[in-house]
Amino acid sequence: MAHINIEIKARCDKPETIRQILEDSSAEFKGVDHQIDTYFKVPKGRLKLRQGNIENSLIFYDRPNTAGPKRADVSLFRTDTPGGAQLRETLAGALDVLIVVDKQREIYFIDNVKFHLDTIEGLGHFVEVEAIDESGNLSPEKLRTQCDYYIKLFDITDADLVNTSYSDLLLERKNE
């Protein structure tokens, strides 16, 4: 399934405040998922296998490394098997593993907007906002407006915004 997101990632020193705002906004809580994302070396974009208790997918996405709301072109294949060990083994046999990201993720939804409160081993706490158009009926401008609304609601500053993926942050830390 291919779709577009307008999304942000930000460092978050107040996850309890954002959690309360989401609860007060009647966000649908999907649960807490321990996710292992295995990133593979590919010629363009990013390819990762997500293994979790709630979400299990092979995900290819391409987006710029810029701060603030940005467009991501996403192609997602949901895997039926939690864990995905066989798929991981197959991909690792064909592609080099770039890095593995281990996280605890709280997942919330308000309409087409998905929220993550993430705790990343070795990096700390983050919030993500993804305004998602799976149907092709929402314009990128509408998605950006939704994303901007939650940036303001959560009081996310420019200094909080992160322009790269968790994989990039972990690779930077590893190379220090």
N, C-alpha and C positions, 0 to 999 in steps of 0.2 A: 504494500500500500504506500503510494507516494503522496506527500503533502508538503505544505509549507508551514513553518512556525515563524513568528517574530518573538524573540526570546532574549532574556537577560540572565546573567548569573552575577551574584554579589556576595561578598563576605558578609557574615551576619553575626553580630555579637549580641543579638537580642531575639533568638528563635522563639522564646516564650511569648514575646510581644506579637510577633507575626502570627504565631499559632492562635493567639487570642483574637486577633483581627479576623483571621480566617473563620474561626468558630462563630464570631459575632456576625459575620457576613453569610452565615449558613452554608459554608463550603461543605461539599461532600468529602468526608474523610474515607480514603480507600484503604488505609492501613500503613503499617511500618514494614518496609521491605529491606532485608539485608541483601544488597546487590553486589555482585562481582562483575565488573565490566572489563573484558579482555579486549584491548585495542591491538589491531594488527597493522603491520606496515603495508601501506597501499600507495599507489602513485599520486592519487589526489583525494582530497576530502579525508574523512575518518570512517573506519569500519570497526565496529565493536560488537561483541557478543555479550548481551546482558543476561546474567543468570541470577534469578531471585526467586522469592516465594510468591510474589504477586506478578511481577513482570519478567517475561522471558522472551527476548527478541534478538534477532540479528539486525543491526541498524547501520545503514550507511548515511552519512550526512555531510553536507558541504556548506560551510559558512565562513565569513571573514572573521579574522581575529581583531575585532574592534570592540571598544567599550560601548555600552549603551545598547538599546534595542537593535537587533540585527536579524536579518532573514537567514533562515536555515532551510535548505532543500533536503527533505528527509525521505528515505526509502526504508520501510520497516517491514520485516518478516517475523511474525509472531511464531515462536516455536511452541509446540504442544507439551514438550517434556520439561518440567522444572529441572533445573540443573544443567541441561544441555551438554553433558560431558562428552558425548559422542561427536556432537557438532563442533565443540571446542577442539577436540582431538583432530578432527578432519581439517579444520581451518588452520590449526597450528602446524599440521603436516605440510600444508601448501603455502602458508604465509608465515613470515616471522612475527612473533609476538613483540609488540612495541612496549607495552606496559600493562599492568593490571591495577585497576582502581577498586578498592574495597570501601563500601559506604553503607551507612544506615540512612534510609530515605523515608521520610513521611510524605505521603502522596495525598493531595487534595485537588478537587475540581470545583470551579464555579463556571457553569455553562461550558464553553469551549476553551476555557483557560485552566491550565494545569499548573499546580504549584508543588515545589519540592522544598522541604527543609532537610538539608543533607548534612551529615557528619562524615567527613572523609578522613580515613586513617592517614595521619601524617600531614594533614592540611588544616583541619578545623571545621568550622560551621559555615554553611552557605545557604542562600535562598535562590531558587530559580523560578522564573515566571515564563511560561510558554503559552502564548496565544496561538492556537492551533486551528488551521483550516483543512479539515480532512475531506470536506465535500466540494471544495472549489467555489463556494458561494460567498466567501468573505474576502474582501480586498485586503491587500497588504497594509493599506492605510488604516482600515478598521482594526486590524490585528495590532498595529503599532499604537493606536489610540488606547486599546485595551491594556497593552503592556505599560504604556506611560502612566495610565491611571493607577496601576498597582505599584509602580515605582514610587509615586507620590504618596499613596495610601500607606505603604510600608516605610516611608521616610528613608528611602535608599538614596545615598548621596553619590556623586560622581566618583568620589574616592573609594566607595564600597564596590563599585562595578569591576568585574573581572572580564578581560577580553579574550581569554583562552579557555580551553577545556581542562577538566581535571587531569587528564592525561598529560597535557603540556605542563601544568603546574607541578605534577609529580616528577616529570622528566627534568625540569629545571632544578628542583630540589635534589634529585639524584646526582646531577652533574655539578653541584656546588662543592 
